Amino acid sequence: MRSGRRCRRVAPDHPDRTVWQTLRCVRGCVVPDVYSIITELDDTTLERVATAMESSAADPQHRVMVSAYLSDLDVAESARVVEVGCGTGAIARIITSLIRVLEYVGTDPSPQLVERARELATGVSGLRFEQADGASLPFADASFDLAIVHRVLSHVPDPHRVLQEAVRVVREGGLVAVFDGDYATTTLAIGTADPLQCCVEAFTRAFVHEPWIVRRLSRLAAQAGIIDTRVRSFGFVQVREADYMLSIVDRGADTLLSDGVIGADLASELKAEARRRVLDDTFFGHVAYGSLTGRKPLD
């Protein structure tokens, strides 16, 4: 759990407060990133996480971003690939549809997500999933030709350890690809003091461990011994087909509600406002992403 001052509870329906004044106390809330405690989540929360994973990956923009960073890699058809933190396997299914490889192993610490990944990947040749902690992978050194760490480092307490493990299981001269959200850029605001932005802040504090991780990728890669790196930046925006960004509103509003910052009526109104904007073409949701690709040096 990160350090910081605790939420200051306020009366959501106080007549002298605007919505923004009511919500601004979310800054400084101390809450854990649910992904960092993924094995401890209740079924309802885990289902919401799984739905969000699939929703985000289903947007064609995500496929374009994955295709772009894969184009920086020369992946042979005989390659063995490991993905650290595969979740529901959404990215594994995208990657195996874009490139041909001998074997693709997705790993995740959550047995429920691994089971969901297996179900969704039924019939996909060469793709399998195993329960494993990304900080301690159950594979021998140099077992794979490519390691993929997709939207994982922003959610773990020790990203350096996870990246080191990914490098360890890759052969000398093998490849590493890292992709993550620059979540500090996430916005739903269409003006100054937009109340929906407080949903973003609450979501980020509850669902992201390190929102600035993309800006540290080059340094982390160097520390892990990755060379010949290339860094890319991407923009992800939703305005009409906005399932993923609406899920940020919903999860942020629910976090504010569960923390006692707002009441049920205001939480419902925030969700309704986001959907009204979608209907009248005023909704705007944006987050930047970044990728880093490179290779493990030859000894």
C-alpha positions in Angstrom: 0.0 0.0 0.0 1.4 3.4 -0.9 2.0 6.1 1.6 -0.1 9.3 1.6 -2.7 11.0 3.6 -6.1 9.3 4.0 -9.3 10.4 2.4 -11.1 13.2 4.2 -14.8 12.2 4.2 -17.3 14.8 3.4 -21.1 15.0 3.2 -21.9 14.2 -0.5 -25.1 16.2 -0.5 -24.0 19.2 1.5 -25.8 22.2 -0.1 -22.7 24.4 -0.1 -20.5 22.0 -2.1 -20.3 21.6 -5.8 -19.7 18.1 -7.2 -16.1 19.0 -7.8 -15.6 20.3 -4.3 -17.1 17.1 -2.9 -14.8 14.9 -5.0 -11.6 16.8 -4.8 -10.7 15.0 -1.5 -9.9 11.9 -3.4 -6.4 13.2 -3.9 -4.1 11.5 -1.4 -6.4 8.5 -0.7 -4.4 5.5 0.4 -5.7 2.4 -1.4 -4.0 -0.7 -2.9 -3.7 -1.5 -6.6 -6.1 -4.4 -7.0 -3.9 -6.0 -9.6 -1.1 -6.2 -7.1 -3.4 -8.3 -4.9 -5.1 -10.2 -7.7 -5.0 -13.5 -5.9 -6.9 -12.0 -3.0 -9.8 -10.5 -4.9 -13.4 -11.5 -4.4 -15.2 -13.0 -7.3 -17.2 -9.8 -8.1 -14.1 -7.6 -8.3 -12.1 -10.2 -10.2 -14.9 -10.5 -12.8 -14.9 -6.7 -13.3 -11.1 -6.9 -13.8 -11.4 -9.7 -16.3 -14.2 -7.8 -18.2 -12.0 -4.7 -18.4 -9.1 -6.7 -19.7 -11.2 -8.1 -22.5 -12.9 -4.8 -23.2 -9.6 -2.9 -23.6 -8.0 -5.5 -25.8 -11.1 -5.8 -28.0 -10.7 -2.2 -29.2 -9.0 -2.2 -32.6 -6.6 0.5 -31.4 -5.1 -2.1 -29.1 -4.4 -4.5 -31.9 -2.7 -1.7 -33.8 -0.5 -0.9 -30.9 0.5 -4.5 -30.4 1.2 -5.0 -34.1 3.4 -1.9 -34.0 5.7 -3.0 -31.2 5.9 -6.5 -32.6 7.1 -5.0 -35.9 10.2 -3.9 -34.0 11.1 -7.6 -33.3 12.3 -10.3 -35.7 10.4 -13.3 -34.3 11.1 -16.6 -36.0 8.3 -19.1 -36.5 10.3 -21.6 -34.4 10.2 -19.1 -31.4 9.1 -20.1 -28.0 7.3 -17.1 -26.3 6.4 -16.4 -22.7 4.0 -13.7 -21.5 4.4 -12.5 -18.0 1.0 -11.5 -16.5 -1.3 -12.6 -19.2 -4.6 -12.1 -17.4 -7.5 -13.5 -19.5 -5.2 -14.2 -22.4 -6.5 -11.4 -24.5 -3.1 -10.1 -25.6 -1.9 -13.7 -26.1 -4.7 -14.3 -28.6 -4.0 -11.1 -30.4 -0.3 -11.8 -30.7 -0.7 -15.4 -31.9 -3.1 -14.1 -34.5 -0.5 -11.6 -35.7 2.7 -13.8 -35.8 3.4 -17.5 -36.1 5.4 -19.1 -33.3 6.1 -22.6 -32.1 4.8 -22.2 -28.6 3.3 -19.3 -26.6 3.0 -19.7 -22.8 0.9 -17.2 -20.9 1.5 -16.9 -17.1 -0.6 -15.2 -14.4 -0.7 -15.5 -10.6 -4.5 -15.8 -10.6 -5.8 -19.3 -11.0 -9.2 -17.9 -12.0 -7.8 -15.7 -14.7 -5.6 -18.6 -16.0 -8.7 -20.7 -16.2 -10.6 -18.0 -18.1 -7.7 -17.6 -20.5 -7.8 -21.3 -21.2 -11.5 -21.2 -21.9 -11.2 -18.2 -24.2 -8.3 -19.7 -26.1 -9.9 -23.1 -26.8 -8.8 -24.3 -30.2 -5.8 -22.0 -30.6 -2.8 -24.1 -31.5 0.4 -23.7 -29.6 -1.1 -21.5 -26.9 -1.2 -22.6 -23.3 -1.5 -20.9 -19.9 0.1 -21.6 -16.5 -0.3 -20.1 -13.0 2.9 -18.4 -12.1 4.2 -15.4 -10.2 6.0 -13.0 -12.5 8.6 -12.3 -9.8 9.5 -16.0 -9.7 8.9 -17.8 -12.9 9.0 -21.6 -12.8 11.2 -21.9 -15.9 14.9 -22.6 -16.4 17.2 -19.9 -17.6 17.2 -19.3 -21.4 13.9 -21.3 -21.9 12.4 -18.8 -24.4 13.2 -16.7 -27.4 10.9 -13.8 -26.5 9.4 -12.5 -23.3 6.4 -10.2 -23.4 5.4 -8.0 -20.4 2.2 -6.3 -21.4 0.5 -3.9 -19.0 2.1 -5.5 -16.0 4.9 -3.4 -14.6 2.5 -0.6 -13.7 0.7 -3.0 -11.4 3.5 -4.7 -9.5 5.4 -3.5 -6.4 8.8 -4.5 -7.8 8.8 -3.9 -11.6 12.6 -4.3 -11.7 12.3 -7.9 -10.3 9.6 -8.9 -12.8 11.7 -7.5 -15.7 14.8 -9.3 -14.5 12.8 -12.5 -14.4 11.6 -12.0 -17.9 15.2 -11.5 -19.1 16.4 -14.5 -17.1 14.2 -16.9 -18.9 15.1 -15.6 -22.4 18.1 -17.1 -24.2 21.2 -15.0 -25.0 20.4 -12.8 -28.0 16.7 -13.3 -27.3 14.0 -10.6 -27.4 12.0 -8.7 -24.7 8.9 -6.5 -25.3 7.4 -4.3 -22.6 4.2 -2.4 -23.1 2.3 -0.4 -20.5 0.0 2.5 -19.8 1.3 6.0 -19.1 -1.6 6.2 -16.7 -0.6 9.7 -15.4 -2.0 11.0 -18.7 -5.4 9.4 -18.4 -8.2 11.9 -18.8 -12.0 12.1 -19.1 -12.1 15.9 -18.6 -13.7 18.1 -21.3 -13.1 21.3 -19.3 -11.6 22.7 -16.1 -12.7 21.0 -12.9 -14.6 18.2 -14.7 -16.1 15.9 -12.0 -15.4 12.8 -14.2 -11.7 13.4 -13.7 -12.1 12.5 -10.1 -13.3 9.1 -11.2 -10.0 8.8 -13.1 -8.0 9.8 -10.0 -9.9 7.3 -7.9 -9.5 4.6 -10.5 -5.8 5.2 -10.8 -5.2 5.0 -7.1 -7.2 1.8 -6.8 -6.1 0.0 -10.0 -2.6 1.3 -10.8 0.5 0.8 -8.6 2.8 3.1 -10.6 1.1 5.4 -13.1 4.5 6.9 -14.2 6.1 3.5 -15.1 6.4 4.2 -18.9 8.7 7.1 -18.2 11.0 4.8 -16.3 11.1 1.9 -18.9 14.5 2.9 -20.5 16.2 3.0 -17.1 14.6 -0.3 -16.0 15.6 -2.0 -19.2 19.2 -0.8 -18.8 19.3 -2.1 -15.2 17.9 -5.5 -16.4 20.6 -5.7 -19.1 18.4 -5.2 -22.1 20.2 -3.7 -25.1 19.4 -2.3 -28.5 16.2 -0.8 -27.2 13.5 1.1 -29.1 10.8 3.1 -27.3 7.4 4.0 -28.9 4.5 6.1 -27.7 0.8 5.6 -28.6 -2.4 7.4 -28.0 -5.6 5.5 -27.1 -8.9 7.5 -27.4 -12.5 6.5 -27.1 -15.5 8.8 -27.9 -18.5 6.7 -29.1 -17.5 3.1 -28.6 -16.2 3.8 -25.1 -16.6 0.5 -23.2 -13.1 0.6 -21.6 -13.1 4.3 -20.7 -16.6 3.9 -19.2 -15.3 1.1 -17.1 -12.8 3.6 -15.7 -15.7 5.9 -14.7 -17.6 3.0 -13.1 -14.6 1.6 -11.2 -13.6 5.1 -10.1 -17.1 6.0 -8.9 -17.4 2.7 -7.1 -14.1 3.3 -5.4 -15.2 6.7 -4.2 -18.4 5.2 -2.9 -16.7 2.3 -1.1 -14.3 4.7 0.5 -17.1 6.8 1.8 -16.1 9.8 -0.2 -19.4 10.1 -2.0 -22.9 8.6 -1.6 -24.7 6.2 -3.9 -26.8 8.9 -5.6 -23.7 10.8 -6.7 -21.9 7.6 -7.8 -24.8 6.8 -10.0 -25.0 10.3 -11.4 -21.3 10.3 -12.4 -21.8 7.0 -14.3 -25.0 8.4 -15.9 -23.2 11.7 -16.9 -20.5 9.7 -18.7 -23.1 7.8 -20.7 -25.0 11.0 -21.5 -21.8 12.4 -23.0 -21.4 9.3 -25.2 -25.0 9.8 -26.5 -24.6 13.5 -27.2 -21.0 13.2 -28.7 -19.3 15.1 -25.9 -17.5 12.1 -24.3 -13.7 12.1 -24.6 -11.5 9.5 -22.9 -7.8 9.3 -23.6 -4.7 7.5 -22.2 -1.2 7.3 -23.6 0.7 4.0 -23.8 4.3 3.2 -24.4 6.4 0.2 -25.5 10.0 -0.8 -25.2 11.6 -3.6 -27.2 15.2 -4.9 -27.1 17.3 -8.0 -26.7 19.3 -9.9 -24.2 23.0 -9.5 -25.0 25.2 -12.4 -26.1 27.7 -13.5 -23.5 
